[in-house]
Structures are given as C-alpha cells and as structure tokens.
Amino acid sequence: MGCVARAVPTAFLHINLLLMLFAGAILSAAARLKWDPSAYIAARELFSLEYRTAAVMLPASGFSIMLLAHLALTALRCRRLSLRRVLLILYATTTFLVVWCEVVWGCWVTYRVLRWMRGKQAAELRHALQLSDHLHPLLQHLAHYHPLPEKVNQLMEEAEKDLPSNVYVLACASGIMVGLQALSAALALLAARGARRPRARALDAHSTVTTTTPLSCRRGDGEKSPLRAVYRNGRLVMV
C-alpha cells in the first residue's frame, strides 16, 4: 500500500505533463484556424457554425488544461492534508466537467459533418473534385512556361493524399487526450482518498494506552505499588 500511495502522485504529475503537451497542440491548432488561410478558408466556408464553435472551444480547452495542470502541482506541493484533499477533489470535478464538454462538442461536430456529407452540398463538392482530374494535365502543360502551375498541382495532390491521414491522427489524438484527462481525474480522487490515511496512522502511532500490570515492586517504606506500562509506537515501556 505504501508503494501505491507513492506511485499515485508520481503518475498523476507525469500525466499532467503529457496533458500540457496536448494543451500546446490545441492552442497552436486554434491559432492556425484563426490566422492560417490554408486552414480556415475551407473550414469557414464549408462548416461555418462548427468553425465558430471551434474558435471558442479550442482556446478554452487548451487554457483549462494548462490551469488544471498548475492546480495539480499546487495540490501536490500543499503541506496541509485537508487543503490538499480539497484541491484534488476540485481538480477531479473540473476535469470531468471539461471532458464532458469536449466529448459533447466532439460528438456534435461529428454528427454535423456526417449529416453534411450526405447532403447536396457534399455531392456538389465531390463533383467539383472529380473535375480536378481534368485540371492536373492542364497544370502540367502550363508548367512548361512557368513553374507556378506545377507547384499548385503538387499542393493539390499532397492535400488529397494527406487528408485521410490527418483525420485519422486527429481522431487518435483526441481519444488519447480524453483518456489521459479521465485517468488524471481518477488518480486525483485516489490521491485525495490517500491524503486522509497518513493523519490517521499518525494518530495511531502517537496514541498511548496506560495499563496496570499485576506485578508489583516494594518501596523503601515496605508498601507495594503496581508496575505501570505505557504503549508507545508498538512497544511497552515501563514507567
């Protein structure tokens, strides 16, 4: 039990360090959606409502993960067991709330995107992408006169190849982040539960029980007085 009690805060701290990396990635993605035209033009034109919610949700999620990591460090460095327990419970509650918001928002965005893919706009977009197959030979022909069409052609081919991989990586990273957040909240509750045990053990260790033994000793005046023993730290000490 002692090894587990020491391992829980260590694992809790390391998981929060990993979550700090995810927070930085989320904030960089939010900045790219805000200022990178190659990222926000397609998202803003095709999914305007989802884009606006992502512009709010991503920075809020990133900053909340950073603040919760600082709260975790403050709780682990706190010397007062009662205050540490309160901070850990606050961390777990807030983390579960953040995870719930992230899961609900992710499911809502996924539902909206899947419904859009079955609509008329998606059919028109697929038809326009099929026309790009006829555009590639034209760009290759124009590349004989200027290198810019060839670069545009390479960018289009690269975007088509990388799109499935980017979606797969995004889904895996989101699942790992949510799993780490849930695990950190569970470890916080375990650490809060273990914060009460050292105090109880300390009270038991310093408690004394006075017993009177049937043995007796003679004083100088001839009277008998019972021997007294005190139970301290697991040993009987004669008084």
Backbone hydrogen bonds in HBPLUS format (Angstrom, degrees):
<---DONOR---> <-ACCEPTOR-->    atom                        ^
c    i                          cat <-CA-CA->   ^        H-A-AA   ^      H-
h    n   atom  resd res      DA  || num        DHA   H-A  angle D-A-AA Bond
n    s   type  num  typ     dist DA aas  dist angle  dist       angle   num
A0005-ALA N   A0001-MET O   2.92 MM   4  6.11 155.8  1.98 147.1 154.0     1
A0006-ARG N   A0002-GLY O   3.07 MM   4  6.32 142.0  2.22 141.0 150.4     2
A0007-ALA N   A0003-CYS O   2.87 MM   4  6.03 141.6  2.01 142.2 153.8     3
A0008-VAL N   A0004-VAL O   3.03 MM   4  6.11 150.6  2.12 152.8 157.0     4
A0011-ALA N   A0007-ALA O   2.91 MM   4  6.09 169.0  1.93 157.7 160.3     5
A0012-PHE N   A0008-VAL O   2.90 MM   4  5.99 155.1  1.96 149.7 157.6     6
A0013-LEU N   A0009-PRO O   2.95 MM   4  6.11 151.7  2.03 143.9 150.0     7
A0014-HIS N   A0010-THR O   3.06 MM   4  6.33 162.7  2.09 152.1 156.3     8
A0015-ILE N   A0011-ALA O   2.98 MM   4  6.10 156.7  2.04 149.2 155.1     9
A0016-ASN N   A0012-PHE O   3.24 MM   4  6.40 150.9  2.33 138.2 145.5    10
A0017-LEU N   A0013-LEU O   3.07 MM   4  6.42 141.9  2.22 142.1 152.8    11
A0018-LEU N   A0014-HIS O   3.09 MM   4  6.45 152.9  2.17 145.6 151.9    12
A0019-LEU N   A0015-ILE O   2.93 MM   4  6.23 150.7  2.02 144.1 152.9    13
A0020-MET N   A0016-ASN O   2.99 MM   4  6.21 136.4  2.18 137.6 148.2    14
A0021-LEU N   A0018-LEU O   3.08 MM   3  5.26 126.4  2.38  98.7 111.9    15
A0022-PHE N   A0018-LEU O   3.24 MM   4  6.71 153.5  2.32 145.3 152.1    16
A0023-ALA N   A0019-LEU O   2.86 MM   4  6.14 148.3  1.97 144.2 153.6    17
A0024-GLY N   A0020-MET O   3.04 MM   4  6.34 154.1  2.11 145.2 150.7    18
A0025-ALA N   A0021-LEU O   3.05 MM   4  6.37 154.4  2.12 146.2 153.3    19
A0026-ILE N   A0022-PHE O   2.87 MM   4  6.11 154.4  1.94 150.0 156.8    20
A0027-LEU N   A0023-ALA O   2.99 MM   4  6.22 161.3  2.02 150.2 154.8    21
A0028-SER N   A0024-GLY O   2.98 MM   4  6.17 153.0  2.05 144.6 152.1    22
A0029-ALA N   A0025-ALA O   2.95 MM   4  6.14 152.9  2.02 144.2 151.5    23
A0030-ALA N   A0026-ILE O   2.90 MM   4  6.17 152.3  1.98 146.6 154.6    24
A0031-ALA N   A0027-LEU O   2.94 MM   4  6.17 153.1  2.01 143.2 150.3    25
A0032-ARG N   A0028-SER O   2.94 MM   4  6.17 149.9  2.03 142.3 150.7    26
A0033-LEU N   A0029-ALA O   2.96 MM   4  6.21 156.6  2.01 147.5 153.3    27
A0034-LYS N   A0030-ALA O   3.13 MM   4  6.30 130.0  2.40 134.8 147.6    28
A0034-LYS N   A0031-ALA O   3.17 MM   3  5.03 132.3  2.41  90.7 103.9    29
A0035-TRP N   A0031-ALA O   2.96 MM   4  6.15 155.2  2.02 152.6 157.7    30
A0036-ASP N   A0032-ARG O   2.84 MM   4  4.87 152.9  1.92 135.5 139.6    31
A0039-ALA N   A0036-ASP O   3.08 MM   3  5.51 148.5  2.18 111.4 120.5    32
A0040-TYR N   A0036-ASP O   3.06 MM   4  6.28 168.0  2.07 163.8 167.3    33
A0041-ILE N   A0037-PRO O   3.17 MM   4  5.53 158.5  2.22 138.9 142.1    34
A0044-ARG N   A0040-TYR O   2.81 MM   4  5.63 153.6  1.88 140.0 147.8    35
A0045-GLU N   A0041-ILE O   2.98 MM   4  6.04 155.1  2.04 147.0 153.3    36
A0046-LEU N   A0042-ALA O   3.00 MM   4  5.95 162.4  2.03 148.0 153.1    37
A0047-PHE N   A0043-ALA O   2.92 MM   4  5.35 149.3  2.01 130.9 141.0    38
A0051-TYR N   A0047-PHE O   2.89 MM   4  5.92 145.2  2.01 139.8 149.9    39
A0052-ARG N   A0048-SER O   3.07 MM   4  6.33 155.2  2.13 146.0 151.5    40
A0053-THR N   A0049-LEU O   3.06 MM   4  6.36 160.1  2.10 150.7 156.1    41
A0054-ALA N   A0050-GLU O   2.90 MM   4  6.02 150.6  1.99 142.3 150.9    42
A0055-ALA N   A0051-TYR O   2.96 MM   4  6.17 144.8  2.09 143.1 152.2    43
A0056-VAL N   A0053-THR O   3.16 MM   3  5.28 142.8  2.30  97.9 108.4    44
A0057-MET N   A0053-THR O   2.76 MM   4  5.92 166.3  1.78 155.3 160.2    45
A0058-LEU N   A0054-ALA O   3.04 MM   4  5.59 166.7  2.06 138.0 142.4    46
A0060-ALA N   A0056-VAL O   3.27 MM   4  6.28 157.9  2.32 143.4 150.0    47
A0061-SER N   A0057-MET O   2.86 MM   4  5.94 158.8  1.90 151.9 157.7    48
A0062-GLY N   A0058-LEU O   2.96 MM   4  6.13 165.3  1.98 154.7 158.8    49
A0063-PHE N   A0059-PRO O   2.95 MM   4  6.05 172.3  1.95 154.0 156.1    50
A0064-SER N   A0060-ALA O   2.98 MM   4  5.99 151.7  2.07 141.0 149.4    51
A0065-ILE N   A0061-SER O   3.05 MM   4  6.22 155.5  2.11 147.7 153.1    52
A0066-MET N   A0062-GLY O   3.15 MM   4  6.43 155.7  2.21 145.2 151.7    53
A0067-LEU N   A0063-PHE O   2.94 MM   4  6.17 163.4  1.96 151.4 155.5    54
A0068-LEU N   A0064-SER O   2.91 MM   4  6.04 155.4  1.97 145.7 152.8    55
A0069-ALA N   A0065-ILE O   3.01 MM   4  6.19 146.3  2.12 141.6 150.1    56
A0070-HIS N   A0066-MET O   3.17 MM   4  6.52 153.5  2.24 146.6 153.0    57
A0071-LEU N   A0067-LEU O   2.93 MM   4  6.24 148.5  2.03 143.5 153.0    58
A0072-ALA N   A0068-LEU O   2.88 MM   4  6.13 149.6  1.98 144.6 152.3    59
A0073-LEU N   A0069-ALA O   3.07 MM   4  6.37 157.4  2.13 146.1 151.4    60
A0074-THR N   A0070-HIS O   2.96 MM   4  6.17 156.8  2.01 146.2 152.7    61
A0075-ALA N   A0071-LEU O   2.93 MM   4  6.14 153.9  2.00 146.2 153.1    62
A0076-LEU N   A0072-ALA O   3.02 MM   4  6.28 157.2  2.08 149.7 155.2    63
A0077-ARG N   A0073-LEU O   3.12 MM   4  6.27 143.5  2.26 143.1 152.2    64
A0078-CYS N   A0075-ALA O   3.31 MM   3  5.21 153.8  2.38  97.2 104.9    65
A0084-ARG N   A0080-ARG O   2.90 MM   4  6.10 158.2  1.95 152.7 159.8    66
A0085-ARG N   A0081-LEU O   2.96 MM   4  6.09 155.9  2.02 144.3 150.3    67
A0086-VAL N   A0082-SER O   3.11 MM   4  6.39 154.0  2.18 143.4 150.1    68
A0087-LEU N   A0083-LEU O   2.96 MM   4  6.21 161.9  1.99 152.7 157.2    69
A0088-LEU N   A0084-ARG O   2.95 MM   4  6.15 158.3  1.99 151.2 157.0    70
A0089-ILE N   A0085-ARG O   3.02 MM   4  6.19 158.2  2.07 146.7 152.5    71
A0090-LEU N   A0086-VAL O   2.92 MM   4  6.12 154.4  1.98 146.0 153.7    72
A0091-TYR N   A0087-LEU O   2.86 MM   4  6.09 151.7  1.94 143.8 151.8    73
A0092-ALA N   A0088-LEU O   2.94 MM   4  6.21 163.6  1.97 149.5 153.1    74
A0093-THR N   A0089-ILE O   2.95 MM   4  6.12 163.9  1.98 150.2 154.6    75
A0094-THR N   A0090-LEU O   2.99 MM   4  6.09 168.5  2.00 149.7 153.2    76
A0095-THR N   A0091-TYR O   2.88 MM   4  5.98 157.5  1.93 150.4 157.3    77
A0096-PHE N   A0092-ALA O   2.99 MM   4  6.15 161.6  2.03 148.4 152.8    78
A0097-LEU N   A0093-THR O   3.06 MM   4  6.31 149.5  2.16 143.0 151.7    79
A0098-VAL N   A0094-THR O   2.91 MM   4  6.19 156.6  1.96 149.7 155.7    80
A0099-VAL N   A0095-THR O   2.87 MM   4  6.10 163.2  1.90 153.8 158.5    81
A0100-TRP N   A0096-PHE O   2.96 MM   4  6.08 156.5  2.01 142.0 148.5    82
A0101-CYS N   A0097-LEU O   3.03 MM   4  6.31 159.0  2.07 147.9 153.0    83
A0102-GLU N   A0098-VAL O   2.92 MM   4  6.18 160.2  1.96 151.8 157.4    84
A0103-VAL N   A0099-VAL O   2.90 MM   4  6.09 162.6  1.93 154.4 158.6    85
A0104-VAL N   A0100-TRP O   2.99 MM   4  6.12 166.1  2.01 151.0 155.0    86
A0105-TRP N   A0101-CYS O   2.94 MM   4  6.04 165.0  1.96 148.9 153.6    87
A0106-GLY N   A0102-GLU O   2.88 MM   4  5.98 160.7  1.92 146.6 152.6    88
A0107-CYS N   A0103-VAL O   2.92 MM   4  6.08 160.9  1.96 150.1 154.9    89
A0108-TRP N   A0104-VAL O   2.96 MM   4  6.12 154.8  2.02 146.1 153.5    90
A0109-VAL N   A0105-TRP O   2.93 MM   4  6.16 162.6  1.96 153.8 157.7    91
A0110-THR N   A0106-GLY O   2.95 MM   4  6.10 160.9  1.99 146.6 152.3    92
A0111-TYR N   A0107-CYS O   2.94 MM   4  6.08 157.9  1.98 145.4 151.3    93
A0112-ARG N   A0108-TRP O   3.00 MM   4  6.21 158.3  2.05 147.2 153.1    94
A0113-VAL N   A0109-VAL O   2.92 MM   4  6.12 161.7  1.95 153.1 157.8    95
A0114-LEU N   A0110-THR O   2.95 MM   4  6.09 165.0  1.97 150.4 154.7    96
A0115-ARG N   A0111-TYR O   2.98 MM   4  6.11 155.1  2.05 144.9 151.9    97
A0116-TRP N   A0112-ARG O   2.92 MM   4  6.11 148.2  2.02 142.1 151.2    98
A0117-MET N   A0113-VAL O   2.92 MM   4  6.18 149.9  2.02 147.4 155.4    99
A0118-ARG N   A0115-ARG O   3.30 MM   3  5.35 142.0  2.45  96.0 106.1   100
A0119-GLY N   A0116-TRP O   2.99 MM   3  5.08 162.4  2.02 109.2 114.2   101
A0124-GLU N   A0120-LYS O   2.95 MM   4  6.28 156.9  2.00 154.8 160.7   102
A0125-LEU N   A0121-GLN O   2.96 MM   4  6.19 152.5  2.04 144.4 152.2   103
A0126-ARG N   A0122-ALA O   2.92 MM   4  6.16 157.1  1.97 148.1 153.8   104
A0127-HIS N   A0123-ALA O   3.03 MM   4  6.27 151.3  2.11 143.6 151.3   105
A0128-ALA N   A0124-GLU O   2.97 MM   4  6.25 151.4  2.05 143.9 151.7   106
A0129-LEU N   A0125-LEU O   2.89 MM   4  6.18 149.2  1.99 147.7 156.5   107
A0130-GLN N   A0126-ARG O   3.01 MM   4  6.25 141.7  2.16 139.7 149.6   108
A0131-LEU N   A0127-HIS O   3.26 MM   4  6.60 139.9  2.43 138.3 147.9   109
A0131-LEU N   A0128-ALA O   3.18 MM   3  5.16 126.8  2.48  92.3 105.7   110
A0132-SER N   A0129-LEU O   3.08 MM   3  5.14 141.0  2.24  95.9 107.3   111
A0133-ASP N   A0130-GLN O   3.20 MM   3  5.73 157.6  2.26 109.1 115.3   112
A0134-HIS N   A0131-LEU O   3.07 MM   3  5.56 142.5  2.21 109.0 118.2   113
A0136-HIS N   A0132-SER O   3.22 MM   4  6.49 139.0  2.40 148.8 154.8   114
A0139-LEU N   A0135-LEU O   2.99 MM   4  6.28 156.8  2.05 155.3 161.7   115
A0140-GLN N   A0136-HIS O   2.98 MM   4  6.22 155.9  2.04 151.7 158.5   116
A0141-HIS N   A0137-PRO O   2.95 MM   4  6.18 146.1  2.07 141.8 150.8   117
A0142-LEU N   A0138-LEU O   2.95 MM   4  6.23 155.8  2.01 147.9 154.4   118
A0143-ALA N   A0139-LEU O   2.99 MM   4  6.12 127.9  2.27 137.0 150.2   119
A0144-HIS N   A0141-HIS O   3.32 MM   3  5.93 164.8  2.35 111.8 116.2   120
A0145-TYR N   A0142-LEU O   3.04 MM   3  5.62 156.0  2.10 115.3 122.0   121
A0146-HIS N   A0142-LEU O   3.22 MM   4  6.55 150.1  2.31 147.4 156.3   122
A0151-LYS N   A0147-PRO O   3.19 MM   4  6.52 152.4  2.27 151.1 158.8   123
A0151-LYS N   A0148-LEU O   3.07 MM   3  5.13 117.9  2.47  99.7 114.9   124
A0152-VAL N   A0148-LEU O   2.98 MM   4  6.30 157.5  2.03 157.5 164.0   125
A0153-ASN N   A0149-PRO O   2.91 MM   4  6.12 154.9  1.97 145.6 152.6   126
A0154-GLN N   A0150-GLU O   2.97 MM   4  6.23 152.6  2.05 144.8 151.8   127
A0155-LEU N   A0151-LYS O   2.96 MM   4  6.21 154.6  2.02 147.2 154.0   128
A0156-MET N   A0152-VAL O   3.02 MM   4  6.27 155.6  2.08 148.6 154.7   129
A0157-GLU N   A0153-ASN O   3.08 MM   4  6.32 161.7  2.11 148.0 152.7   130
A0158-GLU N   A0154-GLN O   2.89 MM   4  6.05 156.4  1.95 146.3 153.4   131
A0159-ALA N   A0155-LEU O   2.92 MM   4  6.08 155.7  1.98 145.9 152.1   132
A0160-GLU N   A0156-MET O   3.07 MM   4  6.29 156.3  2.13 146.5 152.4   133
A0161-LYS N   A0157-GLU O   3.08 MM   4  6.30 151.8  2.17 145.3 152.4   134
A0162-ASP N   A0158-GLU O   2.93 MM   4  6.03 155.2  2.00 149.0 155.8   135
A0163-LEU N   A0159-ALA O   3.15 MM   4  5.98 134.7  2.37 141.8 149.5   136
A0166-ASN N   A0162-ASP O   2.87 MM   4  6.01 157.9  1.92 158.9 165.3   137
A0167-VAL N   A0163-LEU O   3.09 MM   4  6.30 159.6  2.13 154.1 158.9   138
A0168-TYR N   A0164-PRO O   3.01 MM   4  6.21 157.5  2.07 146.3 152.5   139
A0169-VAL N   A0165-SER O   2.92 MM   4  6.11 163.2  1.95 152.0 156.2   140
A0170-LEU N   A0166-ASN O   2.94 MM   4  6.04 157.7  1.99 145.1 151.7   141
A0171-ALA N   A0167-VAL O   3.01 MM   4  6.20 159.3  2.05 147.4 152.4   142
A0172-CYS N   A0168-TYR O   3.01 MM   4  6.22 164.5  2.03 151.1 155.4   143
A0173-ALA N   A0169-VAL O   2.88 MM   4  5.98 165.8  1.90 151.8 156.1   144
A0174-SER N   A0170-LEU O   2.99 MM   4  6.08 155.2  2.06 143.5 150.4   145
A0175-GLY N   A0171-ALA O   3.04 MM   4  6.25 158.9  2.08 146.7 152.2   146
A0176-ILE N   A0172-CYS O   2.95 MM   4  6.19 159.8  1.99 151.8 157.3   147
A0177-MET N   A0173-ALA O   2.96 MM   4  6.08 159.7  2.00 146.9 152.5   148
A0178-VAL N   A0174-SER O   3.03 MM   4  6.21 165.4  2.05 150.7 154.3   149
A0179-GLY N   A0175-GLY O   2.97 MM   4  6.12 156.7  2.03 144.9 151.8   150
A0180-LEU N   A0176-ILE O   2.90 MM   4  6.14 155.6  1.96 149.4 155.7   151
A0181-GLN N   A0177-MET O   2.95 MM   4  6.20 154.8  2.02 148.6 155.6   152
A0182-ALA N   A0178-VAL O   2.99 MM   4  6.23 162.8  2.02 150.4 154.5   153
A0183-LEU N   A0179-GLY O   2.94 MM   4  6.12 156.3  2.00 145.2 152.3   154
A0184-SER N   A0180-LEU O   2.86 MM   4  6.02 154.5  1.93 146.2 153.0   155
A0185-ALA N   A0181-GLN O   3.02 MM   4  6.27 154.2  2.09 147.8 154.3   156
A0186-ALA N   A0182-ALA O   3.05 MM   4  6.32 155.4  2.11 145.4 151.9   157
A0187-LEU N   A0183-LEU O   2.92 MM   4  6.17 158.1  1.97 150.0 156.0   158
A0188-ALA N   A0184-SER O   2.92 MM   4  6.09 145.9  2.04 141.1 150.6   159
A0189-LEU N   A0185-ALA O   3.10 MM   4  6.42 151.5  2.19 144.5 151.1   160
A0190-LEU N   A0186-ALA O   3.04 MM   4  6.37 153.5  2.11 145.6 153.1   161
A0191-ALA N   A0187-LEU O   2.83 MM   4  6.06 157.3  1.89 148.6 154.8   162
A0192-ALA N   A0188-ALA O   2.87 MM   4  6.07 150.0  1.96 143.2 151.9   163
A0193-ARG N   A0189-LEU O   2.91 MM   4  6.13 147.4  2.02 141.9 150.7   164
A0194-GLY N   A0190-LEU O   2.92 MM   4  6.19 151.3  2.00 145.2 153.2   165
A0195-ALA N   A0191-ALA O   3.01 MM   4  6.13 121.7  2.36 135.5 149.5   166
A0197-ARG N   A0194-GLY O   3.32 MM   3  5.45 142.2  2.47 101.0 110.4   167
A0200-ALA N   A0196-ARG O   3.42 MM   4  6.70 156.9  2.48 143.5 149.6   168
A0201-ARG N   A0197-ARG O   2.90 MM   4  6.16 163.3  1.93 161.6 166.4   169
A0202-ALA N   A0198-PRO O   2.89 MM   4  6.02 147.9  1.99 140.7 149.7   170
A0203-LEU N   A0199-ARG O   2.96 MM   4  6.26 151.8  2.04 146.4 153.4   171
A0204-ASP N   A0200-ALA O   3.00 MM   4  6.29 154.3  2.07 145.8 153.0   172
A0205-ALA N   A0201-ARG O   2.87 MM   4  6.04 148.6  1.97 143.8 152.7   173
A0206-HIS N   A0202-ALA O   3.06 MM   4  6.21 149.6  2.16 144.4 150.8   174
A0231-TYR N   A0209-VAL O   3.12 MM  22  5.23 155.3  2.18 134.3 142.0   175
A0211-THR N   A0229-ALA O   3.09 MM  18  5.63 173.2  2.10 165.6 167.8   176
A0229-ALA N   A0211-THR O   3.23 MM  18  5.63 172.6  2.24 158.4 160.0   177
A0213-THR N   A0227-LEU O   3.23 MM  14  5.75 159.0  2.28 153.5 158.5   178
A0227-LEU N   A0215-LEU O   3.28 MM  12  5.89 163.8  2.31 132.7 133.7   179
A0217-CYS N   A0225-SER O   3.25 MM   8  5.82 156.9  2.30 147.2 152.5   180
A0225-SER N   A0217-CYS O   3.16 MM   8  5.82 160.0  2.20 159.0 164.8   181
A0219-ARG N   A0223-GLU O   2.98 MM   4  5.59 165.3  2.00 163.2 168.0   182
A0222-GLY N   A0219-ARG O   3.20 MM   3  5.43 164.3  2.22 108.4 111.9   183
A0239-VAL N   A0228-ARG O   2.82 MM  11  5.45 171.4  1.83 155.1 152.4   184
A0230-VAL N   A0237-VAL O   2.77 MM   7  5.15 164.0  1.79 147.4 151.3   185
A0237-VAL N   A0230-VAL O   2.79 MM   7  5.15 167.4  1.81 147.4 151.9   186
A0232-ARG N   A0235-ARG O   2.81 MM   3  5.35 157.9  1.86 164.2 162.8   187
A0235-ARG N   A0232-ARG O   2.92 MM   3  5.35 154.6  1.99 116.0 124.2   188
